Amino acid sequence: MRLMRVIAVLFVCSVTLVGQTNKGGISGTVFDPNGAAVPGATVTITNLGTGQKSTVTTTDTGAFSAQSLDPVTYSVLVEAKGFKKALLDHVKVDTAATATANVSLETGSVSEQVVVTADAPLLNTETGTTSHTITTRQLQDVPLNNRSVLDLALTAPNVTGDAGSEDPGVSSDQPVPGFNLNLNGGRAGSTSMLADGVNNTGVGIARAVVSFTPETVQEFTVQTSAYSAEFGNTSGGVINVTTKSGTNDLRHHSPSVLLHIRTIIFATIRFQSRSAGQYFSRSWARAARPTTTARTSLSSSLLMSRAGVEIF
């Protein structure tokens, strides 16, 4: 009996872990020139960063839906017999949100392709969740007093309070980031904080267990009301953080990568120098230390050569 209880508890915990996620989706409807639904059309959704593809087929009502997509930018290619291909080349999926991509096909050969440019709809008809996404641009450009991304949660509607800090001297006597945020009128400590779909809320005190700096976060979504039942373990709101992930293009990540590589390289050099007993006077070390330009050039060269990238 005790074994069965343990198995039941583990099963419930595993369901809870799988339920919460930061992934989103794309859904829409495919129409012909007369506005009628196009069933059986092939919809190919491609991650523009990695090239990963997923394919779905429209239903009898012309609808399609692809879920469990990473919150990045995608292209949507629609193909159907008797119609030209239609390509939506920029569809952004936000954290824990579903993007709408409706497509109208033109009559013609399948070998022809039409690139469709459409703005994001002002009203999300896929869900009733009240949410606001803090974008990568905001994380990069908005100055933050304590280098915590939670400061930007206060720019979302229906969010008040104090973002807090890991530094007790910045905002309060205790380092409780996120604890005093009030979402949609909820009490302090009632906010559920997630990181890439994993619970990031403290047990003893409902603060963010791991605090993220702007360099590590791609975006985050603040959900204040009518969110899905998978986030139903809170009486306040949900702050769902998506950390940065890689793409096939090294250039998109070179500034942050070079920063980390440069730090590792020179930390290793200093350690090896000390281990070999090569102690130098402060004045000599200052004179011998490479300039900022030289250090950046060195780290860039090492990184590019390791990645097999030709340096021009």
C-alpha positions as CSV (number, residue, x, y, z in Angstrom):
1,M,0.0,0.0,0.0
2,R,2.8,2.4,0.9
3,L,4.5,1.6,-2.5
4,M,1.3,2.5,-4.3
5,R,1.0,5.8,-2.5
6,V,4.6,6.7,-3.4
7,I,3.9,5.8,-7.1
8,A,0.8,7.9,-7.0
9,V,2.6,11.0,-5.6
10,L,5.4,10.6,-8.2
11,F,2.8,10.4,-11.0
12,V,1.0,13.6,-9.8
13,C,4.4,15.4,-9.5
14,S,5.4,14.4,-13.0
15,V,2.1,15.6,-14.4
16,T,2.6,18.9,-12.7
17,L,6.1,19.3,-14.1
18,V,5.0,18.5,-17.7
19,G,2.0,20.8,-17.5
20,Q,3.7,24.1,-17.1
21,T,5.6,25.3,-20.2
22,N,7.0,28.4,-21.9
23,K,6.3,27.0,-25.4
24,G,3.6,28.5,-27.6
25,G,2.0,27.6,-30.9
26,I,0.7,28.8,-34.3
27,S,-2.8,28.3,-35.5
28,G,-4.9,29.7,-38.3
29,T,-7.2,29.0,-41.3
30,V,-6.4,28.6,-45.0
31,F,-8.9,30.2,-47.4
32,D,-9.3,30.3,-51.2
33,P,-9.8,33.6,-53.2
34,N,-13.6,33.4,-52.5
35,G,-13.1,33.0,-48.8
36,A,-14.0,29.3,-48.6
37,A,-11.9,27.0,-46.5
38,V,-9.2,24.9,-48.1
39,P,-9.1,21.4,-46.6
40,G,-6.1,19.1,-47.0
41,A,-3.5,21.9,-47.5
42,T,0.0,21.2,-46.3
43,V,1.4,23.8,-43.8
44,T,5.1,23.7,-43.1
45,I,6.3,25.7,-40.1
46,T,10.1,26.5,-40.0
47,N,12.1,27.8,-37.1
48,L,14.1,30.7,-38.8
49,G,16.9,30.3,-36.3
50,T,17.6,26.6,-36.5
51,G,15.8,25.5,-39.6
52,Q,13.7,22.9,-37.7
53,K,10.5,22.1,-39.5
54,S,7.1,20.8,-38.5
55,T,4.3,19.9,-40.9
56,V,0.6,19.8,-40.3
57,T,-2.5,19.4,-42.6
58,T,-5.6,21.6,-42.6
59,T,-8.8,20.1,-41.5
60,D,-12.2,20.0,-43.3
61,T,-12.8,23.5,-42.1
62,G,-9.4,24.7,-43.4
63,A,-8.0,25.1,-39.8
64,F,-4.5,24.1,-38.7
65,S,-2.7,24.2,-35.4
66,A,0.9,23.5,-34.3
67,Q,1.7,23.5,-30.6
68,S,4.8,23.0,-28.4
69,L,6.8,25.6,-30.5
70,D,9.7,27.4,-29.0
71,P,9.0,31.2,-28.5
72,V,11.0,32.4,-31.5
73,T,10.3,33.6,-35.1
74,Y,8.9,31.2,-37.8
75,S,8.0,31.1,-41.4
76,V,4.7,29.5,-42.5
77,L,4.5,27.9,-46.0
78,V,1.1,26.7,-47.3
79,E,0.8,24.4,-50.3
80,A,-2.4,23.1,-51.8
81,K,-3.2,21.5,-55.2
82,G,-4.5,24.1,-57.7
83,F,-3.1,27.1,-55.7
84,K,0.1,29.1,-55.6
85,K,2.3,28.5,-52.6
86,A,1.8,31.2,-49.9
87,L,4.6,32.1,-47.5
88,L,4.3,34.1,-44.3
89,D,8.0,34.9,-43.7
90,H,7.8,36.3,-40.2
91,V,5.5,34.9,-37.5
92,K,6.6,35.6,-34.0
93,V,5.5,33.1,-31.2
94,D,5.6,34.7,-27.8
95,T,6.2,32.9,-24.6
96,A,3.2,30.7,-23.6
97,A,1.1,32.2,-26.3
98,T,-0.5,31.1,-29.6
99,A,0.1,33.2,-32.7
100,T,-2.6,33.5,-35.4
101,A,-1.6,33.0,-39.1
102,N,-4.5,33.1,-41.5
103,V,-3.6,32.6,-45.1
104,S,-5.6,33.3,-48.4
105,L,-4.4,31.3,-51.4
106,E,-4.3,32.5,-55.0
107,T,-5.3,30.3,-57.9
108,G,-2.3,29.1,-59.9
109,S,0.4,26.6,-60.2
110,V,2.0,25.0,-57.2
111,S,5.4,26.0,-58.6
112,E,4.6,29.6,-58.1
113,Q,5.0,31.3,-54.7
114,V,3.4,34.4,-53.1
115,V,5.1,36.0,-50.1
116,V,2.4,37.3,-47.8
117,T,3.2,40.2,-45.5
118,A,0.8,40.7,-42.6
119,D,0.9,42.6,-39.3
120,A,0.2,40.8,-36.1
121,P,-3.6,40.9,-35.2
122,L,-4.5,43.5,-32.6
123,L,-6.8,41.0,-30.9
124,N,-5.8,37.5,-30.1
125,T,-8.8,35.3,-30.8
126,E,-7.0,32.1,-29.8
127,T,-7.2,32.6,-26.1
128,G,-8.8,34.9,-23.5
129,T,-5.6,35.2,-21.4
130,T,-4.6,38.7,-20.5
131,S,-0.9,38.8,-21.0
132,H,2.0,41.1,-21.9
133,T,5.3,40.1,-23.4
134,I,8.5,41.9,-22.6
135,T,10.6,41.7,-25.8
136,T,14.3,41.3,-26.4
137,R,14.5,44.9,-27.6
138,Q,13.2,46.1,-24.3
139,L,15.6,44.0,-22.3
140,Q,18.5,45.4,-24.3
141,D,17.6,49.0,-24.4
142,V,15.8,49.9,-21.2
143,P,18.2,50.8,-18.3
144,L,17.7,48.7,-15.2
145,N,18.7,49.9,-11.8
146,N,19.6,46.5,-10.3
147,R,20.2,44.5,-13.5
148,S,17.1,42.3,-12.8
149,V,14.6,41.6,-15.6
150,L,11.8,41.7,-13.1
151,D,12.0,45.5,-13.1
152,L,10.4,45.4,-16.5
153,A,7.4,43.4,-15.2
154,L,6.2,46.7,-13.7
155,T,5.8,48.1,-17.3
156,A,3.0,45.6,-17.9
157,P,-0.7,46.5,-17.3
158,N,-2.2,45.4,-14.0
159,V,1.2,45.0,-12.3
160,T,2.2,47.1,-9.2
161,G,4.5,46.8,-6.2
162,D,8.2,46.3,-5.9
163,A,10.3,44.1,-8.2
164,G,12.9,43.5,-5.4
165,S,16.5,42.7,-5.8
166,E,19.2,40.2,-4.9
167,D,21.0,43.2,-3.3
168,P,19.3,44.0,0.0
169,G,20.5,47.6,-0.2
170,V,18.7,48.4,-3.4
171,S,15.0,48.0,-2.6
172,S,14.4,46.3,0.8
173,D,16.0,44.8,3.8
174,Q,15.7,41.2,2.4
175,P,16.8,39.9,-1.0
176,V,13.3,38.8,-2.2
177,P,13.1,39.5,-6.0
178,G,9.6,39.1,-7.2
179,F,7.9,38.6,-3.8
180,N,6.3,42.1,-3.6
181,L,5.0,42.1,-7.1
182,N,1.2,42.4,-7.3
183,L,-0.4,41.0,-10.4
184,N,-4.0,41.8,-11.1
185,G,-4.5,42.9,-7.5
186,G,-3.1,39.7,-6.1
187,R,-1.3,39.6,-2.7
188,A,2.4,39.8,-2.3
189,G,3.9,36.4,-2.6
190,S,1.1,35.0,-4.8
191,T,2.9,35.3,-8.1
192,S,4.0,32.1,-9.8
193,M,7.5,32.5,-11.5
194,L,8.7,30.1,-14.2
195,A,11.9,29.8,-16.1
196,D,11.7,27.9,-19.4
197,G,8.5,26.2,-18.0
198,V,10.2,25.1,-14.8
199,N,9.0,26.3,-11.4
200,N,11.3,29.1,-10.2
201,T,9.2,30.1,-7.2
202,G,10.7,29.6,-3.7
203,V,8.9,27.3,-1.3
204,G,9.5,29.0,2.0
205,I,9.0,32.5,0.6
206,A,7.5,33.0,-2.9
207,R,10.5,34.9,-4.4
208,A,12.3,34.1,-7.6
209,V,14.8,31.3,-6.8
210,V,17.1,32.2,-9.7
211,S,17.4,35.9,-10.7
212,F,18.2,36.5,-14.4
213,T,20.2,39.3,-15.9
214,P,19.1,40.9,-19.3
215,E,22.0,39.1,-21.1
216,T,20.5,35.7,-20.3
217,V,16.9,36.3,-21.1
218,Q,15.3,36.3,-24.5
219,E,11.9,37.5,-23.4
220,F,9.3,36.9,-20.7
221,T,5.5,37.0,-20.5
222,V,3.4,38.4,-17.7
223,Q,0.0,36.7,-17.4
224,T,-2.4,38.5,-15.2
225,S,-5.8,36.8,-15.7
226,A,-7.7,34.0,-17.5
227,Y,-4.6,32.0,-18.0
228,S,-4.6,28.3,-18.7
229,A,-5.4,25.7,-16.1
230,E,-1.8,24.4,-16.4
231,F,-0.7,27.6,-14.5
232,G,-3.5,27.2,-11.9
233,N,-1.3,26.9,-8.8
234,T,-1.3,30.6,-8.1
235,S,-3.9,33.1,-6.8
236,G,-2.0,36.0,-8.4
237,G,-0.4,35.9,-11.8
238,V,2.3,34.2,-13.8
239,I,5.7,35.5,-14.9
240,N,7.1,33.1,-17.5
241,V,10.8,33.7,-18.5
242,T,12.4,32.3,-21.7
243,T,16.1,32.2,-21.6
244,K,18.2,32.6,-24.7
245,S,18.9,29.7,-27.0
246,G,21.2,29.1,-29.9
247,T,20.7,29.4,-33.7
248,N,22.6,28.4,-36.8
249,D,24.0,31.9,-37.2
250,L,27.0,32.6,-34.9
251,R,26.8,36.4,-35.7
252,H,23.5,36.7,-33.8
253,H,25.2,35.7,-30.6
254,S,28.8,36.8,-31.1
255,P,28.7,39.8,-28.6
256,S,27.6,37.7,-25.6
257,V,29.6,34.7,-26.6
258,L,32.8,36.7,-27.1
259,L,32.2,38.3,-23.6
260,H,32.1,34.9,-22.0
261,I,35.0,33.5,-24.0
262,R,37.2,36.5,-23.3
263,T,36.5,36.2,-19.5
264,I,37.4,32.5,-19.6
265,I,40.5,33.0,-21.6
266,F,42.0,35.7,-19.4
267,A,40.9,33.9,-16.2
268,T,42.8,30.8,-17.4
269,I,45.9,32.9,-18.3
270,R,46.0,34.5,-14.9
271,F,45.5,31.1,-13.2
272,Q,48.3,29.4,-15.2
273,S,50.6,32.3,-14.6
274,R,50.1,32.1,-10.8
275,S,50.4,28.4,-10.8
276,A,53.8,28.7,-12.5
277,G,55.0,31.2,-10.0
278,Q,55.1,34.0,-12.5
279,Y,54.3,36.9,-10.1
280,F,54.8,40.3,-11.5
281,S,54.7,43.7,-9.9
282,R,51.5,45.7,-10.3
283,S,53.1,48.3,-12.4
284,W,54.7,45.8,-14.9
285,A,51.4,43.9,-15.2
286,R,49.5,47.1,-15.9
287,A,52.0,48.0,-18.6
288,A,52.0,44.5,-20.1
289,R,48.3,44.0,-20.0
290,P,46.7,44.1,-23.5
291,T,44.5,47.0,-24.4
292,T,40.7,46.5,-24.7
293,T,41.0,46.4,-28.5
294,A,43.7,43.8,-28.4
295,R,41.9,41.6,-25.9
296,T,38.7,41.7,-27.9
297,S,40.6,41.0,-31.1
298,L,42.3,38.0,-29.4
299,S,39.1,36.5,-28.1
300,S,37.3,37.1,-31.4
301,S,40.1,35.3,-33.3
302,L,40.2,32.4,-30.9
303,L,36.4,32.0,-31.0
304,M,36.1,32.3,-34.8
305,S,39.0,29.9,-35.4
306,R,37.4,27.3,-33.1
307,A,34.0,27.7,-34.8
308,G,35.6,27.4,-38.3
309,V,34.5,30.8,-39.3
310,E,36.7,32.7,-41.8
311,I,37.8,36.1,-40.5
312,F,37.9,39.0,-43.0
